[in-house]
Amino acid sequence: MTPAHRALYESKRLAGAALAVRLDSVESLVSGLITGQARAVLRAIGRRDPARPLTLYVGLLVEPYPCLRDPGVRVVSGFFGPIERMARQAGFPVEFLPSDFHGFERLTYEFRPRAVAAPVSSPDADGFCSFGLHGGAIFGPFLEAARDPARLAIAEVNPHVPRVEGLPEFGGHRVHVSEIDVVVEDETPLVTIPYVEPVAEERAIAGFVGELVEDGATLQFGIGGIPNAVAELLCAVSKGDFGVHTEMFVDGIMRLHEAGKVVNRKGLHDGYSIATFAGGSETLYRWLDRNPVVRMLPVSAVNDPPELAKMRKFTGINAALAVDLHGQIVADVIGGRQYSGIGGHETFTMGGRQAPGGKSIICLRSTVTVGGERRSTIVAELPAGSVVTTPRHQVQYVVTEWGIADLDDRTDRARAAALVAIAHPDFRGELRRGWREL
């Protein structure tokens, strides 16, 4: 930085008691999820006077922040993880906001929170900080808050945050120190997500998914055993010429790049692998740093079905918790408990169906063990109180370790028969009886 930029930066730096006092005057604050979470800022929220409450808009909390126990803090999460689930089970009033990921950005613009906090990289020689691993629903609202004298744009500067570029038409995924209101410095290592080694059933599912993925497909998938198995398989087979346009950049996508499988002739943002946030290993974060073929965009530019429909053979690969014989997908609620979130599930399912040559693939293991009892994840009828994440008319392919069910343009009877055929053999008779009763 120039001496002038350095002086400006230092004038905005707050820490300790001074930061806590500044945050105590804030009545609403939004921060991102996982790698987009301003952890030092959330830790600094002090015990508040209940007469001056704070609403905290977040998602996938990565720490049990002390403010969760504060009766003056209302926590609204757009995507539940272990911390939210534990907090709610312990009786803390954590609320769920039912919205898809790109809806968060729209809602944040509408809510106009008093403060927006985001982790960013150290400033470069020209005074620009990169938003690094997370654009999501935070990037645009952060810049809007920075331009509003009545609001606060809080940059949590962490030297571990990699510099990841954006595209000029979407703001470049960066902010200048002159636009920032408050600087909070933090050197905590970035949140990493352990690599999940796929089990046999997940590798079998990946084998069927590999049959559906074509040469030249534009890929979207996330994290976990099944996506990891799919990435490993695609690295090993002869198919290639892939593009990447995905919500979450993960280690599996890095491995596809390293295997020479990614060319990015997609028809939109050609030459770049596109995501709105990243989560994975330290190796992934180092690989992303200043990588010329990666671009991080706001979620509204990534999770947009009309944009997805422009891309060559867009293929969305997503997970589910359960599916009924109509094809209704449950992906974020278990037994009436909020387990995760809506994210981009329906968005990418729609995109895969609308793109030229595109496909939408929903993956799940055929059984789950609950309380020592094995149950089918394919059910004749969803239990009362179930919440559907993606409706039946959007669903194309459903894959288990037993095969592929193609539901596209099938009648209700044909759909049921196709889903029974990929259920675990021990449950197929029960499912047929259940369908007849329905």
C-alpha positions in Angstrom: 0.0 0.0 0.0 1.0 3.6 -0.5 1.7 5.6 2.7 -1.6 7.4 2.2 -3.5 4.1 1.9 -1.7 2.8 4.9 -2.7 5.8 7.0 -6.3 5.5 5.8 -6.3 1.8 6.7 -4.9 2.4 10.2 -7.5 5.2 10.9 -10.3 2.6 10.4 -8.8 -0.2 12.5 -10.7 -1.2 15.7 -10.1 -3.9 18.2 -10.9 -5.0 21.7 -13.2 -2.8 23.8 -13.5 -0.2 21.1 -14.8 -2.7 18.6 -17.3 -4.1 21.2 -18.6 -0.6 21.9 -19.0 0.1 18.2 -20.9 -3.2 17.7 -23.1 -2.5 20.7 -24.6 0.4 18.8 -25.6 -1.9 15.9 -29.2 -3.3 15.8 -28.8 -5.6 12.8 -25.8 -7.2 11.2 -25.3 -9.7 8.4 -22.3 -11.9 7.7 -21.7 -14.8 5.3 -21.6 -18.6 5.7 -18.6 -20.8 6.4 -15.6 -19.2 4.8 -17.5 -15.9 4.4 -18.2 -15.6 8.1 -16.5 -12.7 9.9 -15.5 -14.7 13.0 -13.6 -12.1 14.9 -16.5 -9.7 14.5 -19.1 -12.2 15.8 -16.8 -13.1 18.7 -16.6 -9.4 19.6 -20.4 -8.9 20.0 -20.6 -8.1 23.7 -23.4 -8.9 26.2 -26.1 -6.5 25.2 -28.8 -4.7 27.0 -32.0 -6.6 26.0 -33.7 -3.2 25.5 -31.3 -2.7 22.6 -31.6 -6.0 20.7 -29.5 -7.2 17.8 -30.7 -9.3 14.9 -27.9 -11.3 13.4 -28.4 -12.7 9.9 -26.0 -15.6 9.2 -25.8 -19.1 7.9 -23.8 -22.3 8.7 -22.2 -20.9 11.9 -18.7 -22.2 12.3 -18.3 -21.4 16.0 -20.6 -21.4 19.1 -20.2 -17.7 19.4 -20.9 -16.3 22.9 -23.6 -14.0 21.5 -25.8 -17.1 20.8 -26.5 -17.2 24.6 -27.4 -13.6 24.8 -31.1 -13.0 25.2 -30.7 -9.6 23.4 -29.4 -11.3 20.2 -31.9 -12.8 17.7 -30.1 -15.2 15.4 -31.6 -15.8 11.9 -29.9 -18.5 9.9 -30.4 -19.1 6.2 -28.7 -22.5 6.3 -28.4 -24.7 9.4 -25.3 -26.6 10.3 -24.2 -28.4 13.5 -23.9 -25.2 15.6 -27.4 -24.0 14.7 -28.9 -27.5 15.3 -27.1 -27.8 18.7 -28.2 -24.2 19.7 -31.8 -24.9 18.8 -31.8 -28.2 20.7 -30.3 -26.5 23.7 -33.3 -24.1 23.7 -31.7 -21.0 22.2 -34.0 -19.1 19.8 -32.2 -19.7 16.5 -34.7 -19.1 13.7 -34.5 -20.5 10.1 -35.1 -18.3 7.1 -36.6 -20.4 4.3 -35.0 -18.9 1.2 -32.8 -20.2 -1.6 -29.2 -18.9 -1.7 -29.7 -16.2 -4.3 -32.8 -15.1 -2.5 -30.6 -14.2 0.5 -28.9 -11.5 -1.5 -32.3 -10.0 -2.5 -33.5 -10.2 1.1 -30.3 -8.6 2.4 -30.8 -5.6 0.1 -34.4 -5.4 1.3 -33.6 -5.7 5.1 -30.8 -3.1 4.8 -29.0 -4.3 7.9 -27.1 -1.6 9.9 -23.8 -3.5 9.4 -22.4 -5.9 6.9 -19.3 -7.8 7.9 -17.1 -9.9 5.6 -13.6 -11.5 5.8 -11.2 -10.1 3.1 -7.6 -10.4 2.2 -4.8 -8.0 3.2 -4.8 -4.9 0.9 -2.6 -5.1 -2.2 -0.2 -2.4 -3.4 -3.1 -0.3 -4.7 -5.2 -0.6 -1.5 -7.7 -3.3 -2.8 -8.9 -6.2 -0.6 -10.2 -9.4 -2.2 -13.3 -11.0 -0.8 -11.4 -14.3 -1.3 -13.3 -17.4 -0.7 -16.8 -15.9 -0.6 -18.9 -13.6 -2.8 -22.2 -15.2 -2.0 -25.0 -12.9 -0.8 -22.6 -10.6 1.0 -20.5 -8.9 -1.7 -23.2 -6.6 -3.2 -24.8 -5.7 0.2 -21.3 -4.9 1.6 -20.6 -2.4 -1.2 -24.1 -0.9 -0.8 -23.5 -0.5 3.0 -20.1 1.1 2.3 -21.7 3.7 0.2 -24.4 4.5 2.8 -23.2 7.0 5.5 -25.8 5.6 7.9 -24.5 2.0 7.7 -21.3 0.2 8.4 -19.2 -2.0 6.0 -16.9 -4.0 8.4 -13.9 -5.7 6.7 -12.3 -8.5 8.7 -8.8 -8.5 7.2 -7.1 -11.9 7.5 -3.7 -12.6 5.8 -4.7 -16.2 5.2 -7.6 -15.2 2.9 -6.5 -15.9 -0.7 -6.8 -13.3 -3.5 -9.4 -14.6 -5.9 -10.5 -12.4 -8.8 -14.0 -11.7 -10.0 -15.3 -10.2 -13.2 -15.4 -6.4 -13.8 -19.1 -6.4 -14.7 -19.9 -7.9 -11.3 -17.7 -5.6 -9.2 -14.4 -7.5 -9.5 -14.8 -9.3 -6.1 -12.8 -6.6 -4.3 -13.2 -3.5 -2.2 -10.8 -0.5 -1.8 -9.7 0.5 1.7 -11.2 4.0 1.1 -14.7 2.4 0.9 -14.4 0.4 4.1 -15.9 1.9 7.3 -14.3 -0.4 10.0 -11.2 -2.7 9.7 -11.0 -5.6 12.1 -7.7 -7.6 11.9 -7.7 -11.4 12.5 -5.1 -14.0 11.9 -7.2 -17.1 12.7 -6.5 -19.9 10.2 -9.3 -20.3 7.7 -12.1 -22.8 8.3 -11.3 -26.0 6.4 -13.7 -28.9 5.6 -12.2 -32.4 5.8 -12.3 -34.5 2.7 -14.9 -37.3 3.1 -13.7 -40.6 1.8 -16.5 -42.2 -0.2 -18.0 -45.5 1.0 -18.9 -48.4 -1.3 -22.5 -47.2 -1.8 -21.3 -43.7 -2.7 -18.8 -45.1 -5.3 -21.6 -47.1 -6.8 -23.8 -44.0 -7.1 -20.9 -42.2 -8.7 -20.6 -44.9 -11.3 -24.2 -44.4 -12.4 -23.7 -40.6 -12.3 -20.6 -41.1 -14.5 -22.8 -42.8 -17.1 -25.0 -39.6 -17.3 -22.2 -37.0 -17.4 -21.3 -36.4 -21.1 -18.2 -35.0 -22.7 -18.4 -31.2 -22.7 -20.8 -31.0 -19.7 -20.8 -27.9 -17.6 -20.6 -29.3 -14.0 -22.1 -28.2 -10.7 -21.7 -30.2 -7.6 -20.9 -29.7 -3.9 -19.1 -31.4 -1.1 -19.4 -34.8 0.6 -18.9 -38.5 -0.1 -21.0 -38.7 -3.3 -19.5 -35.5 -5.0 -16.0 -36.7 -4.0 -16.6 -40.1 -5.6 -18.0 -38.4 -8.7 -15.0 -36.2 -9.0 -12.6 -39.1 -8.5 -14.4 -41.1 -11.2 -14.4 -38.2 -13.7 -10.7 -37.7 -13.2 -10.1 -41.4 -14.1 -12.3 -41.9 -17.1 -11.7 -40.8 -20.7 -14.5 -38.2 -20.7 -13.5 -34.5 -20.5 -13.8 -31.1 -22.0 -15.8 -30.1 -18.9 -16.8 -26.6 -17.8 -17.4 -25.6 -14.2 -20.2 -23.3 -13.0 -21.0 -24.2 -9.4 -22.2 -22.7 -6.2 -19.4 -24.1 -4.1 -15.8 -24.6 -5.3 -14.4 -27.8 -3.6 -11.3 -30.0 -3.7 -13.0 -32.3 -6.2 -13.2 -29.5 -8.8 -9.5 -28.6 -8.1 -8.7 -32.3 -8.9 -10.6 -32.1 -12.1 -8.5 -29.1 -13.1 -5.3 -30.9 -12.2 -6.3 -33.9 -14.2 -6.7 -31.7 -17.3 -10.4 -32.3 -17.5 -11.6 -28.7 -17.4 -11.6 -26.5 -20.5 -14.5 -24.2 -19.8 -16.0 -23.9 -23.3 -19.5 -23.3 -21.7 -21.1 -20.6 -23.7 -21.0 -18.2 -20.7 -17.9 -16.9 -18.9 -15.8 -19.1 -21.2 -12.3 -19.7 -20.0 -13.1 -19.5 -16.3 -14.4 -21.8 -13.6 -17.1 -19.9 -11.8 -18.3 -20.2 -8.2 -19.8 -18.0 -5.5 -17.9 -19.5 -2.5 -15.3 -22.1 -1.7 -14.8 -24.6 1.1 -12.3 -27.4 1.5 -8.7 -28.0 2.3 -5.8 -25.5 2.8 -4.4 -27.0 -0.4 -7.5 -25.8 -2.2 -7.2 -22.3 -0.8 -3.6 -22.1 -1.9 -4.5 -23.3 -5.3 -7.3 -20.7 -5.6 -4.9 -17.9 -4.6 -4.4 -15.7 -7.7 -5.5 -18.6 -10.0 -6.1 -17.1 -13.4 -8.8 -19.6 -14.5 -11.0 -19.1 -11.4 -13.5 -16.3 -10.9 -15.7 -15.7 -7.8 -19.0 -14.0 -8.5 -22.0 -12.8 -6.4 -24.6 -15.5 -5.9 -27.1 -13.7 -8.0 -24.8 -14.1 -11.0 -24.1 -17.8 -10.2 -27.4 -19.3 -9.0 -29.6 -17.8 -11.7 -31.7 -20.4 -13.7 -31.9 -18.2 -16.9 -28.1 -17.9 -16.9 -27.7 -21.6 -16.2 -29.9 -22.3 -19.2 -27.4 -20.6 -21.5 -24.6 -23.0 -20.8 -23.6 -26.1 -22.8 -24.9 -29.3 -21.3 -25.3 -27.8 -17.8 -25.3 -30.8 -15.4 -26.4 -30.2 -11.8 -25.5 -33.0 -9.3 -27.1 -32.6 -5.9 -28.0 -34.7 -2.9 -31.2 -35.5 -1.1 -32.3 -37.0 2.2 -35.5 -38.6 0.9 -37.8 -38.9 -2.1 -41.3 -40.1 -2.4 -42.8 -42.1 -5.2 -44.2 -38.9 -6.8 -40.6 -37.6 -7.1 -40.8 -34.9 -4.4 -37.4 -34.2 -2.9 -36.6 -33.6 0.8 -33.1 -32.2 1.1 -33.1 -29.9 4.2 -35.5 -31.1 6.9 -35.5 -34.4 8.8 -38.4 -35.5 10.8 -39.6 -32.0 11.3 -36.1 -30.8 12.3 -34.3 -28.2 10.2 -31.1 -30.0 9.2 -29.4 -27.8 6.5 -30.9 -25.4 4.1 -32.4 -24.8 0.6 -29.3 -23.4 -0.9 -29.2 -23.9 -4.7 -31.0 -27.2 -4.7 -34.0 -26.3 -6.7 -32.1 -23.6 -8.7 -29.6 -26.0 -10.1 -32.3 -28.7 -10.7 -34.1 -26.2 -12.8 -31.0 -25.1 -14.6 -30.0 -28.6 -15.6 -33.4 -29.3 -17.1 -33.6 -26.0 -19.1 -30.0 -25.9 -20.5 -29.4 -27.3 -24.0 -28.4 -30.9 -23.5 -28.5 -30.3 -19.8 -29.3 -32.7 -17.0 -30.4 -32.6 -13.4 -29.2 -35.5 -11.2 -30.4 -36.0 -7.6 -28.3 -38.6 -5.6 -29.0 -40.4 -2.4 -28.2 -43.7 -0.7 -31.1 -46.1 -0.7 -31.2 -46.6 3.0 -30.4 -44.7 6.3 -30.0 -46.1 9.8 -31.9 -44.2 12.5 -31.7 -45.3 16.1 -30.3 -48.7 15.0 -33.2 -49.3 12.5 -32.5 -49.4 8.8 -35.1 -47.4 6.7 -35.6 -46.7 3.1 -34.9 -43.2 1.9 -37.4 -43.8 -1.0 -40.9 -43.7 0.6 -44.3 -44.3 -0.8 -45.6 -41.2 0.9 -43.7 -38.4 2.8 -44.6 -38.4 6.6 -46.9 -35.7 7.9 -45.0 -32.5 8.5 -42.4 -33.1 5.8 -41.1 -30.1 4.0 -40.4 -30.4 0.3 -37.2 -28.8 -1.0 -37.6 -29.4 -4.7 -41.0 -30.1 -6.2 -41.7 -33.2 -8.3 -42.1 -31.4 -11.6 -38.5 -30.2 -11.5 -36.9 -33.6 -11.0 -35.3 -35.5 -13.8 -32.8 -38.2 -12.7 -32.7 -39.8 -9.3 -29.7 -42.1 -8.6 -29.1 -44.6 -5.8 -26.5 -47.3 -5.6 -29.0 -49.6 -7.3 -29.4 -47.6 -10.5 -30.9 -44.6 -12.3 -34.6 -43.5 -12.3 -35.4 -41.2 -15.2 -38.5 -39.3 -14.2 -38.5 -36.8 -17.0 -41.9 -36.6 -18.7 -43.1 -39.8 -17.0 -46.6 -40.4 -15.7 -47.2 -40.8 -12.0 -47.3 -44.6 -12.3 -44.1 -44.7 -14.4 -42.3 -42.5 -11.9 -43.3 -44.7 -9.0 -42.2 -47.9 -10.9 -38.8 -46.2 -11.8 -38.2 -45.2 -8.2 -39.2 -48.6 -6.7 -36.6 -50.2 -9.1 -33.7 -48.2 -7.6 -34.9 -48.7 -3.9 -33.1 -51.2 -1.8 -34.4 -54.7 -2.7 -35.6 -55.3 0.9 -38.1 -52.4 0.7 -39.4 -52.8 -2.9 -42.4 -54.9 -2.0 -43.4 -52.6 0.8 -43.1 -49.6 -1.6 -45.3 -51.3 -4.2 -47.9 -52.0 -1.6 -47.7 -48.5 -0.4 -48.2 -47.1 -3.9 -51.3 -49.3 -4.5 -52.8 -48.0 -1.2 -52.2 -44.5 -2.3 
